[in-house]
Amino acid sequence: MALQGQEEIGEQIEEAGDPQQDVSISPVEQQPEGPEVEVGDQLLLPWDHFSAWLHCICVVGFDLELGQAVEVIYPHHSNLTDKEKTSICYLSFPDSNSGCLGDTQFCFRFRQALGRRTSLRCFLDQFDRDAPVYLKRDPGHYYGYVYFRQVRDKSLKRGYFQKSLVLISKLPYVTFFHSLLQLIAPEYFEKQEPCLEAACNDIDRWPVPSPGKTLILPIMGVVLKVRIPTCSDKPGTTQLAQAAQSDTQVSVVLPSIYEVELFRCFSPVFFHIQMLWELVLLGEALVVMAPSPAESSETVLALVSCISPLRYCSDFRPYFTIHDSEFKEYTTRTQAPPSVILGVTNPFFAKTLQHWPHIIRIGDMKQAGDIAKPVKVKKLKNLKTLDSKPGVYSAYKPFLNKDEEIIRQLQKGIQQKRPSAAQNAILRRYFLELTQSFIIPLERYVASLMPLQKSISPWKSPPQLRPFNQEEFMKTLEKAGPQLTSRLKGDWIGLYRQFLRSPNFDGWFRTRRKEMTQKLEALHLEALCDEDLLLRIQKHTEVETVDLVLKLKDKLLQAEQEQLPVKVGTLARLRTHIEAIILTLPEDLQAILQKSGTS
C-alpha cells in the first residue's frame, strides 16, 4: 500500500538496481535444460529453489603455503569471481589474534561483483515486495554465515585443524542460517562432501521463502518449521511459527528467522543504548572493537536492528578485516570516515581507526544475568589499544535526555532473574517505540504532500507530489511532534535536522515518494477505468483511437510490472476496455493491435 495510517510505520525501501557491467551469472543460468516445476505463475528450473535461498555453500580451509583457500563450492556450477572468493577466504576465518578454539559461528557481509545477473530476478522481486524492509534481499552485497572449527590435531603440520563451512546468501535471515549451519556443519566435518550434496538437494526441494507463509523445511533428516515475516505484520509483533498437533514430523520450530539477542549484545554498553540509537539513526561512522568475530558480528547486527522498522541505509560490516577490498577506502585519513558500521577484532584497528568519531569497545559478552556497571562515555584519546577497557569512546553529545526508566526496568529484570527472552522483548519494544515516535511526524507530514484525489483527471497526467520542505515540516513539530507519543525530553528539532541530512532519511523518503507516486498512478488508472471509453472514442479519429489503445496497453503493462496498488478487478476492467475499443477498428488494425504489446 502506498499510504499508511499515521500510527503505522511499515516503510519499504526500494532496492537499488543491479549494475550493468556483465561479469558473472547466477548458478541457475548455467544449468543444463531439465524438467521445469511450476510454482504459481512461474516456471522454476532445477536449482532455482536452492538459488532462492542461497547463492552457494563454500568450504574454506587453511593451506600452509597458500593460507586460506576455497576448497569446495557447492553446487559445483555456482559462480564466484576471484575477488568474491578472496573476500570469502579472509572473512571466513577469525583474525590470527582471535583465539577461537572449538566451534565458532559468526556472520559477515561483502560487496558482490558488478553486473551479476539472475534469471530469478523478477520472480524474487515479487516476494521481496511483501517482505519487511529489514528482511529484503541485499541488492549489492552477499551475507556469509560461518561455522568455523579449530581443534588441535598433531597429525597436521601446523598442529591445528582449521576449516569453515560458509553459506553465501542475499537474505539477512541471521538466526535461520545459523540454525541451519548447526545441523549441516557437524555432519559435514564428519562425512565430508557427500553430506553437502545431500543438504543442497534437500534445500532445492524447499518451497521459496514467501513472506507471510509458514514453511516446512526438511534438511538432512531434520524438519524445520519457520514463518517468513511480511510487511503487513504489525511492527513489534512476531507471528511465531507455532507447533501444532499435525506437526508430527517437525523436529525444530524456529520462533524467529532474523532476531539477534539484543539484550546480550548491548550488555557491555548497557547504559548508552539511547545514545547508540541516535548514532545509528543519524548514520554516524561507528566501529565495534570486539575480541571475536562472533561478538563483533552480533553487536553490529544488533546496532543495525535497533532503528527497526526503519531500514539502516548505509553500509555495515559485521566482521571486517585488514584484507578487505574496502580497507583503504574505509581507513583513509584524507577525508572524514564514511557512514558505515564496522565490526573488527584485530588490534591493528585500534591505531588505524583511532581518528573515527565513535568507537564501541566490547569485552567478553556477559551472561544475561550479570549486572553491568555504569560507565561514562570515554574520550577518544583514551583509546590506545584493543585491550583498552570496554565502553563507548566518543565526543558525541546526545540530542535527547537520557531515559533512566528503561535502565531501571532492565536492571530490575537482571536482579529478579527475568528470562533473557523477556529482557530482549522489553529492549526491542523500547527501540521500536522510540523509532516510531520519531518517524510518525515525518509520516504525517509526507502524507500531506499527496494531492487531493479530486484533482486526478483521467485525461490528464497524474498530479505531482508537493516537494518536501524542511522548514515547513519543522513547523508541524510544535503541535504534532514526537512529544505526543514519547516521554523523552530534549532537542528533538536538532535531531530531526541532523537526520534529514543522513542516508537513512534519503533512503526512507525515496521509498515513500515512490510508493505515493505509484498510488497516484493507481488512482489515475482507476479513474480511467470508470470512464465510458467507447463513448469517448466516438469523437476520435481512427489514428487517435489507435494511439489511445497503445497508451492504455502501456499503462496496463506498467501496472503489472510495478504491481500498482489498484483495486481488485481494475486491471481486468482495463483489459475489457482495450478489447472493446479494438473491436471498433477495421479488421487489419485489430489484428495488429491484438498482437502488439506496447507502443
N, C-alpha and C positions, 0 to 999 in steps of 0.2 A: 504494500500500500504506500502511496506517495506521501500522504499526510497522516500524521498520527495525532492522538489526543495529547493535550498539554501535559498530562501526567505520565506519559509513557515515553521511554527512551529506547527505541529499537532501531537506531540508525543502521544503515547498511552502507558500508564504504565500498565504492566501485573499485574493483581491482584494475591496476594498470594493464594495458595490453602487452602482449609479448613483443620483444624487439623483432626487427625484420630480417636481420642477417641470418642466413642459414648456416648452422654449424653442425647440428646433430638432430636426430629424430628420436621419437619415443620407441620403446620396445614393440609396441603394438603395430607400428608402421613397418617393422622389419619382418613381421610374421609371414610365413607362407600361408597360402589360402587354406582355410579349414572350414568346418561346419559353423554356421552362424547361429547365434542364440538370440531370440527376440525378447526384449525387455521393454514393455510399454511400447513406445513408438520407435524404439531404437533397435538396430541390429548389432549385436556385440560379437566380436570375433574371439577366438582363444586368446587368453592373457589380457583381454580388456577388463575383466572383473579384477584381476590382480592389479592392473595399472590404475584402476580407480582408487585403490588403497595405497599401493606402494609403487615407487619407480623401480626399485631393485633391493636386493639384500647383498651386502658385502661382508667378506671376511678379511680382516686386516691383521697381518702377523708381523713379527719383528725378525728382520734378517740382519745378521752381524755385519754384512758388507753394505747392504742397501738401506738399512734402517727399516722404518715402517713401509710395508708394501701391501697392495691389494692382492690377495691370493686367489680369491674366488668372487665372481659376480654372478648372481643368480636372479632371474633366469639368464641363461648364457647369452641370449640375444640382446640383453639390456645394454644401452649405450651410455657411456660416460666419457666426457672429454678428458684429456690428460690433466688439465687444470682442476677439474672436478675430482679426479682420482687423487691428485696431490692434496687437495683440501681435506678429503675424507681420511687420507692416511694420517695426517698430522692431528686432526681433530678427534680421531677415534682412540687416541692413547692419552692418558694423563701425562702432564709435563714430567720431565725427569725428576723434578724436585718434589713431586707429589707421591708420597709413599702409599700406594693403594694395593696392598696385598689382599688376596681373595677376590671376590666378585664386586664390581662397581658398576652402577648404572648412571648414565647422565645423558644430556641432550645437547646438540649443537645446531647451528644454522649457518648456511653458507650460500653465496651467490651462485645461481645456475648460469650455465654458459649462454651467451647471447644466441637468440634465434632458435631455441629448441621448440619444435612444434609437436603437437599431439593430435591424432585423429579423433581423440575423445573430447576435444576442446568444447564443442557446442553441447555435447551430452553432459559433461561435468559442470559446465556453466549453469545448466538448468537446475542441478541440485544445489550449486553454490548460492544461487539467488535466495534459496529458502534457509540458508544457514545463518546463524548469528554472526555479526561482524568479526568476532574474535575466533571463529571457527572456519572462516573461509580459507580456501586454498591460497597458498602464498604465491603471488604471480611471478616473483623474481628470485625466490630462494627455495632451497630444499632444507628440510629438517633431517638431522641424523640422530637416530635413537640408538644408544650404545649399550652393549653388555660386554664389559671388559673383565677378563680373567687374568690374574697374575698369581702364579703359585711357584714355589721352589721346585726345581727339577734338576737334580745333579747330572742327569744324562745329557742335558743340553750344555753347550759350550759356555753360554752366558750364565747358567745356573738358575734361570727362571723360564717358565712357560708364560708367554705374554701373547694374548690374542683377543681381538674384539669382533663381536658379531654386530653388524650395524644395519638397521632398517632405514632406507632413504625414502622420504615421502614428502608430498606437498601439504599434508594435513597436519595441523597442530594438535593432534589428539595425544597429548603427552602421557596421560595416565593409561590410556588404552594400549599404546605401543610399548610402554614399559612393562605392562602386564603381559602382553604378547611375548616379549623377549624372555620373560621369566619362565615361559613354557617352552620356547624354542631353543634358547641358548644352552641350557644344561644338557639337553638331548643332543644338540649339535656337537658340543665338546666331547661327548662320549661316542657318538656314532658317525660323526663327520658328514660329508657332503650328501649322502643319500637322504639324510634327515632333512636337509634344506629343500631338496627336490620334493619330498612329501609335503612339507609345510607350504611351499609355493603352490603346489597343486590344490591343496585344501583352500588356500586363500582365493585362488582363481575360481572356486566354486561358490564363494560367498556372494550374497546379494550386494549391490553397490551401496555405499554409505549415504542413504537417503535421510535428510533431516526430517524429524518427526516420527520416524519409524523405529520400532523395537526389532532388533535383528538377532537371529540365532546364528552363531558363527562357530562351526566345528573346526578344530585345529589339533592335529596330532593326537586324536583320541579324547580330547577335552572339548567341551561345548561351552562357549561364552555367550552370554546374553547381554546386549548393550542397547541403549537408546541414544540416537543421534539428536541433539537438541535442534530446535528450529527457531527462526527469528520471531515467530508468533508466540513463543513461550514468554510468560511474564518475567521481566528481569528480576533476578534474585531468587527465582524459584527453580528447583530442579525436579523435573518429572522423571523419577527414577525408573529404571527397568526393574520391575518387581518380580520376585519369584512366584510362580503360580503352580497350582496342583498339577497342571498339564505338563509342566517342565520336568518330566521325569528324567530326561536325558541331559538337562542343563547342569554343568559342573560348577560354573562360576557366573555370578551376576555382578556386573560392574556398575556401581551406582553413578559413576561419572567417567567420561572419557577424557577429560581435559584438566580438571581442577587440581592444582598443587596444594600442599598443606600450608596455607597462608600463615597460620599462627606459628608453626615451627620455623618457617623461613624468616619471619620477621623477629623472632625471639631475640637474636643478638642485638638488634637495633630497635627494640620494643618501644622505647619512649619517643621515637622520632617518626612513627608511622605517618602522622599527619603531614609533616614536612616532606617526607618522601613522596607522598601522594601529590603534593604540589609540584615537586621537581619532575615527576613523571608526566603529570598533566601538561606542564609547560614545555616538555620536550628538551629538558636540560641534559647536558652531557654528564653521564654518570658512569663510574667504573666500580664494579664489585670485586674486591680482592678477597679470595677465599682459599682455604687450604686444599680443596679438592674440586675436580670438575663437577661432582655431584652437587656440592654445596653452592658453587658459583652458578650452575645452570638453574637449580631450583630457585635461587634468590632472584635471578634476572627474570625468570618466568613469573614469579610472584609479583615483582615490581610492575611488569607489563600488564598483568591482570588486575592490578589494584584500581585502575580507572575504568574498568568494565561497568556499563556496557559501551562506553566509548572505545574506539579502537586506537591502539597506540600506532601512530602512523610513521614514526621514524624507524631507523634501523635498530636492531638489538641482536646481540650475540651471546647466548647463554654460556658459551665457552669459547674463549678467544686465545690464540697462541701467537708467539712471535713469528711463526712460519706462515701466518695467514696472508693471503694475497693483498688484503687491505691494511696490513700492518703499518706501512709507511703513511698511507692516507690518513689513518686514524691517530698516529702518534707524532705527526709533524708539529713543530713549534712555530712554524712560519705563519700560522693562522689559528683562529680560535678553534677549540675542539668541536667536532661536528655533533649534531643532535643524534646521539647513539647511546645505548646502554651496553657496556662490555662486562663480561664475566671473565676474570683472569685468575690464574693460580701461580704463575711464575714470578719469583721475587724480582726479576728484572723490571717488571712493570711498575714497581713502587717508585723507581727512579724515572723511568720513561714517561710515566703519566702523572708525575707529581705536579705538573702545571695545570692539570684538569681541575675544574672548579668544585666538583663534588665527588668524594670518594667514600665508599662504604667498605669498611674492613670487617670481614666476618671471621670469627674464630670457629672452633668446632661447635656445630649446632647443638644446643642444649635439648634435653628431652622436654616434652611439653609440660612436665610437672615441675621443672626447675623455675625458680623465681629470678627474673633478670634484675640487675641492679641499675638504678637511674644513672645514666652517663650523659654529661653535657656534650653538645656538638663541639668537636675539637677544631683547632686551627690547622690549616693545611701544612704549615711549616713544621708541625709536629709529626707528620707522617714521613718517615725516612726509609723504612724497610717494610717488607711484607710481614715482619714479625712485630710491627707496631701493635699497640693494644686495639682490640675490636672497638668499633664505634663509627660515627659519621664525621668525616672531616670536610668542612665546608664553611664558607663565609656567608652563606645564604641566610637572609632574614625572611622568615615566612610572612606571607600577607595576612594569614588568619591566626587568631589567637589559639593557643594550644587547648585541645579538648581533653581535660583531665578526667572526664567521666568515663570515656572508653578505656583509659588506662586502669582506672579503679575497677571497672567491671571485669576486665580480663585478669587483673591481679587477684581479684576475689575468686575467680574461676580456678586459678592455679592453687590457691590456698585450700579450696574446697574439693580439689582433685576432680574438677569438671572434665568430662571426656574431651579428648582433643578434637573430635568431630564437632562438638558443640562450640568450642573456642573458635574453630575455623569458621563456623557458621556466623558467629557473632561478629568476627572481624570482617568477613565478606559482606555481611549486611551493612556494617558501618561504612565501608568503602563505597558500596552501591548507593546508599542514601546520600553520602557526601557528593558523589558524582552526579546523581540525579538532581540534587538541589542546585548544583552549579549549571547543569545543562538545560533544565526546564525553562528558564528565562530566555535562553537562546532559541529553543524550540518554539516558544510562544512568539518571539519576535519574527523569526524566519517564516512562520505560518502566516503572519500579517503581510508578507511580501507577495503572497499569492493574489492574482487578480480575482475580482468577483466573477462568479460563474455566469452572471447575466451579461458580462462583457464578451463572452465567447460567441462568435458568429460562425455558422458552418461554411460561409462563403468568403471568409477572411482567414488569414493565418492566425494561429492561436496567439493570444496576447503574451507579452514577455513578463517575466518576474521583475519586480522592482529590485534595484541593486541594494546590497547590504550597506547600510550607513552606520558606521561605528558610533558616532555621536548620538544619532537618533536612538540606537539601541541602548546606549548608556543612560539616556533619559528615562527609559522604561524601567530601569532597575529600582528607581525610588519607590514606586508603588508595586511593582511586580518582580522584585528581585529574589535572591535566594533566602532572604530573611523570612519569607513566607513558609519555608519548609525546613530550614536549618536553624539550630540554636546557636551556631557559631557566630562570633563577632569578629570584626577585623576589616582589613582593606579589601573588600570584595571587588570594588571598582578597579583597583590596581591589579588584582589577579586576572580580571577579565581583559584588561588592556594588554597584559603580557600574553595571555592565552590567544588573543586574536592575531598575534604575530607568530604563533607556533605552527609547526607542521600538523599537529593534532587538529587545530581549528581548520586549517586548509583542507585536510582530508575529509573531515566531518562535513564542512559546508559544501564542498564539491559534490558529495554524495546527496546531500539534502537538495541541492539545486537540481541535480539530475532527476531525482525522484519527483520533485514538484513539476519539472518540465514534462516528464512523462505523464504525470497526472493531467496536465493541461492538454497534451496530445490526446489522451484518452477521452477527456470531456469533449474535445473538438470532434473526435470520431463519433461519439455517441450523438452529438448534436446533428452531425451529418446524416447518421442513420435515421434520425427522427424526421428528416425532410422527405417530402414526396418528390423523389428524384425523377420519376417518369414524367411528372407534370412539368418539372423544371426544364427537361431537355426538349420539350415541345417548342421552346423558344430558341433552341440552339441549332446551329448548322451541323451538318454531318461531321465536319472537321472538329468542331468544338465538342461534340459528343464523344468522338474517339479520344480526344485529349482528356475529357473527364474520366473515361473508363481507365485510361492509363494512370491518371493521378490516383484514382480510387484503388487500383491494384498496388500502386506504390505504398499507399497508406496501409493497406491490408498486410503487405509484406513487412513493413516497418513494425506494425503492431505485433505480428507473430514473432519476429526476430527479437524485439526488445521486451516481449511479454508485457505490453502495456496493461495497466490495471483497469481494464474496461469491465463493464457489467457483463454478467453471463448472457450469452446469446448475441452480443453486439457484433462479433466477427462473422457469425453465421448470417446475421441480417445484412451485413455489408456484402457478403458473397452473393446473397439473393438479389440485392440491388444491382450489383455488377452484371449478373447473368441477365436480369430483366432488361437492363439498358442495352446490352449487346444484342439481344433479340430484336430490338427496334431497328437495327442497322442491316444493310444489304448482306447477303449470304457470304460474299467473298471477304468482307470485313469481319463478319462473325467468326469465320474460320481462323483468320489471323489473330484476332483479339483473344479467342479462347485458348490459343496455344501460347500467346505471349505471357511473359512473367511480369516484367516491369518495363518502363519506357527506356 
